[in-house]
Amino acid sequence: SEINSFTTTAFGARNLTFRSPILRCEVIHSFLFFFVTEVEEDKPFILQLIHWCLWGVARVILANNPMSGALILGALVWASPWQAMLGTIGLLASTLTAVIIGQDNEAVSGGLHGFNGMLVALLMGVFSSAGDWYWWLLLPVCLRERTLLCCTFLYSGLSPLLDQWDLPVSVFPFNTVLLLYLACTGPCNPYYPHHSVMPPGAMESNASQLSVTPGVPLGVGQIVACEALGPSLMILGATLLYSPLLGTHALLGSGAGTLAGLTVSVRHGVLYSGMSGFNGALGCMAIGGLFFTFTYIQWYINIFCPTAFLSAYGDIALGNILETVGLPASNWAATVTIIIMLLLTGQSLSVYRIPSSRVRAPEQNIRCHSQWVAGETSDSTDV
């Protein structure tokens, strides 16, 4: 038969006849499986590095799937090749720094040391007022200590401290390094000028009436500093690919953040660009299935109680406060809200709390939690 008319190699197939769509799909699947899914120590270092970086890109949206990372990277290239290049350089710089200083192999291969550097490099490009392809910006991205060293060192230093309370390092390094960079350079720097930060509650003289609906998916795209609708939908698709529950919580959280922005009359540009929704999306994604098992009680606490709305309102408040010194609120609000929720000690919440070392996709967390409960029940009934 046609399927048996080829011999397999390390890549999956050779001497293929592409007359059948099934064979084309098998070749594409084998190619992607080799370059994205498999990772073995005997592979060339370059292939391992690509795999680690794809994991790092996926970590930005709290995913743990290199295929999602590849989709996000494609969305960034679609939105802005310059931004995508900056993010890739920051990702490589942080990952290679972790390798050089001998960080834990599992953390490096899982992309945990790369995504903070990627976010810093992306936001450097977003805030730069010098425009695209401003080559001087490559110096702070990859040659100075800001991204190459600080993100990796901060992650390494905070990990043993936060592990005592079973808390994730999350994006603490990204938020810290970005604020340091913008505070050091300032908007009038001759080499690294950046845009002035406007508070979310600033008055607008010529506000145009647009639809708020696109701001909900744009809030998901803003997690990786993407403000175009098409690439944002692609990023949402990458989230749904990893976990439909996680993608649903991203949309719900972004919608809650947009609603919170409407209730306090933030600038129309903040609503329409998704800036009022991305902190709510992050908080909702983290609590809505990653660090807590998905249940109706947990969903009620996550959606209608503090997580999504507290993240959104906290972002608006911090934006108004930090604007006085010319700095953005970034995603400090979501980060702090997630930490607060993880530190809660109520019995109804602690039962569903998932240890950081066991965090998986929400669907896997549900299955694992059922097994844990079954195991504890069987142990308690033994005589």
Contacts in CASP RR format, 6 or more apart in sequence:
PFRMAT RR
TARGET T0000
AUTHOR 0000-0000-0000
METHOD contacts of the structure
MODEL  1
SEINSFTTTAFGARNLTFRSPILRCEVIHSFLFFFVTEVEEDKPFILQLI
HWCLWGVARVILANNPMSGALILGALVWASPWQAMLGTIGLLASTLTAVI
IGQDNEAVSGGLHGFNGMLVALLMGVFSSAGDWYWWLLLPVCLRERTLLC
CTFLYSGLSPLLDQWDLPVSVFPFNTVLLLYLACTGPCNPYYPHHSVMPP
GAMESNASQLSVTPGVPLGVGQIVACEALGPSLMILGATLLYSPLLGTHA
LLGSGAGTLAGLTVSVRHGVLYSGMSGFNGALGCMAIGGLFFTFTYIQWY
INIFCPTAFLSAYGDIALGNILETVGLPASNWAATVTIIIMLLLTGQSLS
VYRIPSSRVRAPEQNIRCHSQWVAGETSDSTDV
2 17 0 8 1.000
2 19 0 8 1.000
2 20 0 8 1.000
2 23 0 8 1.000
3 20 0 8 1.000
3 22 0 8 1.000
3 23 0 8 1.000
5 15 0 8 1.000
5 17 0 8 1.000
6 13 0 8 1.000
6 14 0 8 1.000
6 15 0 8 1.000
6 16 0 8 1.000
6 17 0 8 1.000
7 13 0 8 1.000
7 14 0 8 1.000
7 15 0 8 1.000
8 14 0 8 1.000
10 34 0 8 1.000
11 30 0 8 1.000
11 31 0 8 1.000
11 34 0 8 1.000
12 27 0 8 1.000
12 30 0 8 1.000
12 34 0 8 1.000
13 23 0 8 1.000
13 26 0 8 1.000
13 27 0 8 1.000
13 30 0 8 1.000
16 23 0 8 1.000
16 27 0 8 1.000
17 23 0 8 1.000
18 24 0 8 1.000
18 27 0 8 1.000
32 67 0 8 1.000
35 47 0 8 1.000
35 50 0 8 1.000
35 51 0 8 1.000
36 51 0 8 1.000
36 54 0 8 1.000
36 66 0 8 1.000
36 67 0 8 1.000
36 70 0 8 1.000
37 66 0 8 1.000
37 67 0 8 1.000
39 48 0 8 1.000
39 51 0 8 1.000
39 109 0 8 1.000
41 48 0 8 1.000
48 109 0 8 1.000
49 92 0 8 1.000
49 95 0 8 1.000
49 96 0 8 1.000
51 66 0 8 1.000
51 109 0 8 1.000
52 95 0 8 1.000
52 108 0 8 1.000
52 109 0 8 1.000
52 110 0 8 1.000
52 111 0 8 1.000
52 114 0 8 1.000
53 88 0 8 1.000
53 91 0 8 1.000
53 92 0 8 1.000
53 95 0 8 1.000
53 111 0 8 1.000
53 114 0 8 1.000
54 66 0 8 1.000
54 67 0 8 1.000
54 69 0 8 1.000
54 70 0 8 1.000
54 73 0 8 1.000
55 64 0 8 1.000
55 66 0 8 1.000
55 69 0 8 1.000
55 109 0 8 1.000
55 110 0 8 1.000
55 111 0 8 1.000
56 69 0 8 1.000
56 91 0 8 1.000
56 95 0 8 1.000
56 110 0 8 1.000
56 111 0 8 1.000
56 112 0 8 1.000
56 114 0 8 1.000
56 115 0 8 1.000
56 118 0 8 1.000
57 68 0 8 1.000
57 69 0 8 1.000
57 70 0 8 1.000
57 72 0 8 1.000
57 73 0 8 1.000
57 91 0 8 1.000
57 115 0 8 1.000
57 118 0 8 1.000
58 64 0 8 1.000
58 65 0 8 1.000
58 66 0 8 1.000
58 68 0 8 1.000
58 69 0 8 1.000
58 72 0 8 1.000
58 238 0 8 1.000
58 242 0 8 1.000
59 110 0 8 1.000
59 111 0 8 1.000
59 112 0 8 1.000
59 114 0 8 1.000
59 115 0 8 1.000
60 72 0 8 1.000
60 115 0 8 1.000
60 118 0 8 1.000
60 119 0 8 1.000
60 223 0 8 1.000
60 224 0 8 1.000
61 68 0 8 1.000
61 72 0 8 1.000
61 220 0 8 1.000
61 223 0 8 1.000
61 224 0 8 1.000
61 235 0 8 1.000
61 238 0 8 1.000
61 239 0 8 1.000
61 242 0 8 1.000
61 250 0 8 1.000
61 285 0 8 1.000
62 246 0 8 1.000
62 282 0 8 1.000
62 285 0 8 1.000
62 286 0 8 1.000
62 290 0 8 1.000
63 69 0 8 1.000
63 238 0 8 1.000
63 239 0 8 1.000
63 242 0 8 1.000
63 243 0 8 1.000
63 246 0 8 1.000
64 110 0 8 1.000
64 242 0 8 1.000
64 360 0 8 1.000
64 361 0 8 1.000
65 241 0 8 1.000
65 242 0 8 1.000
67 238 0 8 1.000
67 241 0 8 1.000
67 242 0 8 1.000
68 238 0 8 1.000
68 239 0 8 1.000
68 241 0 8 1.000
68 242 0 8 1.000
69 238 0 8 1.000
71 234 0 8 1.000
71 235 0 8 1.000
71 237 0 8 1.000
71 238 0 8 1.000
71 241 0 8 1.000
72 224 0 8 1.000
72 234 0 8 1.000
72 235 0 8 1.000
72 238 0 8 1.000
73 84 0 8 1.000
73 88 0 8 1.000
74 84 0 8 1.000
74 231 0 8 1.000
74 234 0 8 1.000
75 221 0 8 1.000
75 224 0 8 1.000
75 226 0 8 1.000
75 230 0 8 1.000
75 231 0 8 1.000
75 232 0 8 1.000
75 234 0 8 1.000
75 235 0 8 1.000
75 238 0 8 1.000
76 83 0 8 1.000
76 84 0 8 1.000
76 87 0 8 1.000
76 122 0 8 1.000
76 224 0 8 1.000
76 226 0 8 1.000
76 231 0 8 1.000
77 84 0 8 1.000
78 228 0 8 1.000
78 230 0 8 1.000
78 231 0 8 1.000
78 234 0 8 1.000
79 226 0 8 1.000
79 227 0 8 1.000
79 228 0 8 1.000
79 231 0 8 1.000
80 132 0 8 1.000
82 125 0 8 1.000
82 132 0 8 1.000
82 133 0 8 1.000
83 122 0 8 1.000
83 125 0 8 1.000
83 126 0 8 1.000
83 225 0 8 1.000
86 121 0 8 1.000
86 122 0 8 1.000
86 124 0 8 1.000
86 125 0 8 1.000
86 137 0 8 1.000
86 138 0 8 1.000
86 141 0 8 1.000
87 117 0 8 1.000
87 118 0 8 1.000
87 121 0 8 1.000
87 122 0 8 1.000
87 141 0 8 1.000
88 118 0 8 1.000
89 121 0 8 1.000
89 138 0 8 1.000
89 141 0 8 1.000
89 142 0 8 1.000
90 114 0 8 1.000
90 117 0 8 1.000
90 118 0 8 1.000
90 120 0 8 1.000
90 121 0 8 1.000
90 141 0 8 1.000
90 142 0 8 1.000
90 147 0 8 1.000
90 148 0 8 1.000
91 114 0 8 1.000
91 115 0 8 1.000
91 117 0 8 1.000
91 118 0 8 1.000
91 121 0 8 1.000
92 142 0 8 1.000
93 117 0 8 1.000
93 121 0 8 1.000
93 141 0 8 1.000
93 142 0 8 1.000
93 147 0 8 1.000
93 148 0 8 1.000
94 113 0 8 1.000
94 114 0 8 1.000
94 116 0 8 1.000
94 117 0 8 1.000
94 118 0 8 1.000
94 147 0 8 1.000
94 148 0 8 1.000
94 151 0 8 1.000
94 152 0 8 1.000
95 108 0 8 1.000
95 111 0 8 1.000
95 113 0 8 1.000
95 114 0 8 1.000
97 113 0 8 1.000
97 148 0 8 1.000
97 149 0 8 1.000
97 152 0 8 1.000
98 107 0 8 1.000
98 108 0 8 1.000
98 113 0 8 1.000
98 114 0 8 1.000
98 152 0 8 1.000
98 156 0 8 1.000
99 108 0 8 1.000
101 152 0 8 1.000
101 156 0 8 1.000
103 113 0 8 1.000
103 152 0 8 1.000
103 156 0 8 1.000
107 113 0 8 1.000
112 155 0 8 1.000
112 169 0 8 1.000
113 151 0 8 1.000
113 152 0 8 1.000
113 155 0 8 1.000
114 151 0 8 1.000
114 152 0 8 1.000
115 171 0 8 1.000
115 174 0 8 1.000
116 151 0 8 1.000
116 152 0 8 1.000
116 154 0 8 1.000
116 155 0 8 1.000
116 171 0 8 1.000
116 173 0 8 1.000
116 174 0 8 1.000
116 177 0 8 1.000
117 147 0 8 1.000
117 151 0 8 1.000
117 173 0 8 1.000
117 174 0 8 1.000
117 177 0 8 1.000
119 171 0 8 1.000
119 174 0 8 1.000
119 178 0 8 1.000
119 224 0 8 1.000
119 225 0 8 1.000
120 146 0 8 1.000
120 147 0 8 1.000
120 151 0 8 1.000
120 174 0 8 1.000
120 177 0 8 1.000
120 178 0 8 1.000
120 181 0 8 1.000
121 141 0 8 1.000
121 147 0 8 1.000
122 224 0 8 1.000
122 225 0 8 1.000
123 174 0 8 1.000
123 178 0 8 1.000
123 225 0 8 1.000
123 330 0 8 1.000
124 137 0 8 1.000
124 140 0 8 1.000
124 141 0 8 1.000
124 178 0 8 1.000
124 181 0 8 1.000
125 137 0 8 1.000
126 225 0 8 1.000
127 182 0 8 1.000
127 194 0 8 1.000
127 195 0 8 1.000
127 328 0 8 1.000
128 134 0 8 1.000
128 137 0 8 1.000
128 192 0 8 1.000
128 193 0 8 1.000
128 194 0 8 1.000
128 195 0 8 1.000
129 187 0 8 1.000
129 193 0 8 1.000
129 194 0 8 1.000
129 195 0 8 1.000
130 136 0 8 1.000
130 137 0 8 1.000
130 192 0 8 1.000
130 193 0 8 1.000
136 191 0 8 1.000
136 192 0 8 1.000
137 192 0 8 1.000
140 146 0 8 1.000
140 147 0 8 1.000
140 181 0 8 1.000
140 192 0 8 1.000
141 147 0 8 1.000
142 148 0 8 1.000
146 177 0 8 1.000
146 180 0 8 1.000
146 181 0 8 1.000
147 177 0 8 1.000
150 173 0 8 1.000
150 176 0 8 1.000
150 177 0 8 1.000
150 180 0 8 1.000
151 173 0 8 1.000
151 174 0 8 1.000
151 177 0 8 1.000
152 173 0 8 1.000
154 172 0 8 1.000
154 173 0 8 1.000
154 176 0 8 1.000
154 177 0 8 1.000
155 169 0 8 1.000
155 172 0 8 1.000
155 173 0 8 1.000
158 169 0 8 1.000
158 172 0 8 1.000
158 173 0 8 1.000
159 169 0 8 1.000
162 168 0 8 1.000
162 169 0 8 1.000
163 356 0 8 1.000
165 343 0 8 1.000
166 342 0 8 1.000
166 355 0 8 1.000
166 356 0 8 1.000
167 339 0 8 1.000
167 342 0 8 1.000
167 343 0 8 1.000
167 356 0 8 1.000
168 291 0 8 1.000
168 338 0 8 1.000
168 342 0 8 1.000
168 356 0 8 1.000
170 335 0 8 1.000
170 338 0 8 1.000
170 339 0 8 1.000
171 331 0 8 1.000
171 335 0 8 1.000
172 335 0 8 1.000
174 330 0 8 1.000
175 330 0 8 1.000
175 331 0 8 1.000
175 332 0 8 1.000
175 335 0 8 1.000
178 328 0 8 1.000
178 330 0 8 1.000
179 327 0 8 1.000
179 330 0 8 1.000
182 194 0 8 1.000
182 326 0 8 1.000
182 327 0 8 1.000
182 328 0 8 1.000
183 325 0 8 1.000
183 327 0 8 1.000
185 192 0 8 1.000
185 193 0 8 1.000
185 194 0 8 1.000
186 192 0 8 1.000
186 193 0 8 1.000
186 194 0 8 1.000
186 326 0 8 1.000
187 193 0 8 1.000
187 194 0 8 1.000
187 195 0 8 1.000
187 196 0 8 1.000
187 326 0 8 1.000
196 326 0 8 1.000
197 319 0 8 1.000
197 322 0 8 1.000
197 323 0 8 1.000
197 326 0 8 1.000
197 327 0 8 1.000
197 328 0 8 1.000
198 267 0 8 1.000
198 323 0 8 1.000
199 319 0 8 1.000
199 320 0 8 1.000
199 323 0 8 1.000
200 261 0 8 1.000
200 266 0 8 1.000
200 267 0 8 1.000
200 270 0 8 1.000
200 275 0 8 1.000
200 276 0 8 1.000
200 315 0 8 1.000
200 316 0 8 1.000
200 319 0 8 1.000
200 320 0 8 1.000
201 264 0 8 1.000
201 265 0 8 1.000
201 266 0 8 1.000
201 267 0 8 1.000
201 270 0 8 1.000
201 316 0 8 1.000
201 320 0 8 1.000
202 267 0 8 1.000
202 323 0 8 1.000
204 267 0 8 1.000
204 268 0 8 1.000
204 269 0 8 1.000
207 267 0 8 1.000
207 268 0 8 1.000
208 268 0 8 1.000
209 268 0 8 1.000
210 268 0 8 1.000
210 272 0 8 1.000
211 272 0 8 1.000
212 258 0 8 1.000
212 262 0 8 1.000
212 271 0 8 1.000
212 272 0 8 1.000
214 229 0 8 1.000
214 272 0 8 1.000
215 254 0 8 1.000
215 258 0 8 1.000
215 271 0 8 1.000
215 272 0 8 1.000
215 273 0 8 1.000
215 274 0 8 1.000
215 277 0 8 1.000
216 251 0 8 1.000
216 254 0 8 1.000
216 255 0 8 1.000
216 258 0 8 1.000
216 274 0 8 1.000
216 277 0 8 1.000
217 229 0 8 1.000
217 232 0 8 1.000
217 233 0 8 1.000
217 236 0 8 1.000
217 251 0 8 1.000
217 254 0 8 1.000
218 227 0 8 1.000
218 229 0 8 1.000
218 232 0 8 1.000
218 254 0 8 1.000
218 272 0 8 1.000
218 273 0 8 1.000
218 274 0 8 1.000
219 232 0 8 1.000
219 254 0 8 1.000
219 258 0 8 1.000
219 274 0 8 1.000
219 275 0 8 1.000
219 277 0 8 1.000
219 278 0 8 1.000
219 281 0 8 1.000
220 232 0 8 1.000
220 235 0 8 1.000
220 236 0 8 1.000
220 239 0 8 1.000
220 247 0 8 1.000
220 250 0 8 1.000
220 251 0 8 1.000
220 254 0 8 1.000
220 278 0 8 1.000
220 281 0 8 1.000
221 227 0 8 1.000
221 231 0 8 1.000
221 232 0 8 1.000
221 235 0 8 1.000
221 236 0 8 1.000
221 274 0 8 1.000
221 278 0 8 1.000
222 232 0 8 1.000
222 273 0 8 1.000
222 274 0 8 1.000
222 275 0 8 1.000
222 277 0 8 1.000
222 278 0 8 1.000
223 235 0 8 1.000
223 250 0 8 1.000
223 278 0 8 1.000
223 281 0 8 1.000
223 282 0 8 1.000
223 331 0 8 1.000
224 235 0 8 1.000
226 232 0 8 1.000
226 235 0 8 1.000
227 273 0 8 1.000
227 274 0 8 1.000
236 247 0 8 1.000
236 250 0 8 1.000
236 251 0 8 1.000
237 247 0 8 1.000
239 246 0 8 1.000
239 247 0 8 1.000
239 250 0 8 1.000
239 285 0 8 1.000
240 246 0 8 1.000
240 247 0 8 1.000
240 248 0 8 1.000
242 361 0 8 1.000
243 361 0 8 1.000
243 362 0 8 1.000
243 363 0 8 1.000
244 363 0 8 1.000
245 288 0 8 1.000
245 289 0 8 1.000
245 294 0 8 1.000
245 361 0 8 1.000
245 362 0 8 1.000
245 363 0 8 1.000
246 285 0 8 1.000
246 289 0 8 1.000
246 290 0 8 1.000
246 361 0 8 1.000
246 362 0 8 1.000
247 285 0 8 1.000
249 281 0 8 1.000
249 284 0 8 1.000
249 285 0 8 1.000
249 288 0 8 1.000
249 289 0 8 1.000
249 302 0 8 1.000
249 362 0 8 1.000
250 281 0 8 1.000
250 284 0 8 1.000
250 285 0 8 1.000
251 281 0 8 1.000
252 284 0 8 1.000
252 303 0 8 1.000
252 308 0 8 1.000
253 277 0 8 1.000
253 280 0 8 1.000
253 281 0 8 1.000
253 283 0 8 1.000
253 284 0 8 1.000
253 285 0 8 1.000
253 303 0 8 1.000
253 308 0 8 1.000
254 274 0 8 1.000
254 277 0 8 1.000
254 278 0 8 1.000
254 280 0 8 1.000
254 281 0 8 1.000
254 284 0 8 1.000
255 277 0 8 1.000
255 280 0 8 1.000
255 281 0 8 1.000
255 308 0 8 1.000
256 277 0 8 1.000
256 280 0 8 1.000
256 284 0 8 1.000
256 303 0 8 1.000
256 308 0 8 1.000
256 309 0 8 1.000
256 312 0 8 1.000
257 276 0 8 1.000
257 277 0 8 1.000
257 279 0 8 1.000
257 280 0 8 1.000
257 281 0 8 1.000
257 308 0 8 1.000
257 309 0 8 1.000
257 311 0 8 1.000
257 312 0 8 1.000
258 271 0 8 1.000
258 274 0 8 1.000
258 276 0 8 1.000
258 277 0 8 1.000
260 276 0 8 1.000
260 277 0 8 1.000
260 308 0 8 1.000
260 309 0 8 1.000
260 312 0 8 1.000
260 313 0 8 1.000
260 316 0 8 1.000
261 270 0 8 1.000
261 271 0 8 1.000
261 276 0 8 1.000
261 312 0 8 1.000
261 316 0 8 1.000
262 271 0 8 1.000
264 313 0 8 1.000
264 316 0 8 1.000
266 276 0 8 1.000
266 316 0 8 1.000
269 275 0 8 1.000
270 276 0 8 1.000
276 312 0 8 1.000
276 315 0 8 1.000
276 316 0 8 1.000
277 312 0 8 1.000
277 315 0 8 1.000
278 331 0 8 1.000
278 334 0 8 1.000
279 311 0 8 1.000
279 312 0 8 1.000
279 314 0 8 1.000
279 315 0 8 1.000
279 331 0 8 1.000
279 333 0 8 1.000
279 334 0 8 1.000
279 337 0 8 1.000
280 307 0 8 1.000
280 308 0 8 1.000
280 309 0 8 1.000
280 311 0 8 1.000
280 312 0 8 1.000
280 315 0 8 1.000
280 334 0 8 1.000
281 308 0 8 1.000
282 311 0 8 1.000
282 331 0 8 1.000
282 334 0 8 1.000
282 335 0 8 1.000
282 338 0 8 1.000
283 307 0 8 1.000
283 308 0 8 1.000
283 311 0 8 1.000
283 334 0 8 1.000
283 337 0 8 1.000
283 338 0 8 1.000
284 302 0 8 1.000
284 303 0 8 1.000
284 307 0 8 1.000
284 308 0 8 1.000
284 311 0 8 1.000
286 334 0 8 1.000
286 338 0 8 1.000
287 298 0 8 1.000
287 301 0 8 1.000
287 302 0 8 1.000
287 307 0 8 1.000
287 338 0 8 1.000
287 341 0 8 1.000
288 294 0 8 1.000
288 298 0 8 1.000
288 299 0 8 1.000
288 302 0 8 1.000
288 307 0 8 1.000
288 362 0 8 1.000
289 298 0 8 1.000
289 354 0 8 1.000
289 362 0 8 1.000
289 365 0 8 1.000
290 354 0 8 1.000
290 359 0 8 1.000
290 362 0 8 1.000
290 365 0 8 1.000
291 338 0 8 1.000
291 341 0 8 1.000
291 342 0 8 1.000
291 353 0 8 1.000
291 354 0 8 1.000
291 356 0 8 1.000
291 359 0 8 1.000
292 298 0 8 1.000
292 302 0 8 1.000
292 349 0 8 1.000
292 352 0 8 1.000
292 353 0 8 1.000
292 354 0 8 1.000
293 352 0 8 1.000
293 354 0 8 1.000
293 365 0 8 1.000
293 366 0 8 1.000
293 369 0 8 1.000
294 362 0 8 1.000
294 365 0 8 1.000
294 366 0 8 1.000
295 352 0 8 1.000
297 348 0 8 1.000
297 352 0 8 1.000
298 349 0 8 1.000
298 352 0 8 1.000
301 307 0 8 1.000
301 349 0 8 1.000
302 308 0 8 1.000
306 337 0 8 1.000
306 340 0 8 1.000
306 341 0 8 1.000
307 337 0 8 1.000
307 338 0 8 1.000
307 341 0 8 1.000
310 333 0 8 1.000
310 337 0 8 1.000
310 340 0 8 1.000
311 333 0 8 1.000
311 334 0 8 1.000
311 337 0 8 1.000
312 333 0 8 1.000
313 333 0 8 1.000
314 329 0 8 1.000
314 333 0 8 1.000
314 337 0 8 1.000
315 329 0 8 1.000
315 331 0 8 1.000
315 332 0 8 1.000
315 333 0 8 1.000
315 334 0 8 1.000
317 333 0 8 1.000
318 329 0 8 1.000
318 332 0 8 1.000
318 333 0 8 1.000
319 328 0 8 1.000
319 329 0 8 1.000
322 328 0 8 1.000
322 329 0 8 1.000
342 353 0 8 1.000
344 350 0 8 1.000
352 369 0 8 1.000
354 365 0 8 1.000
354 368 0 8 1.000
354 369 0 8 1.000
358 368 0 8 1.000
359 365 0 8 1.000
360 368 0 8 1.000
END
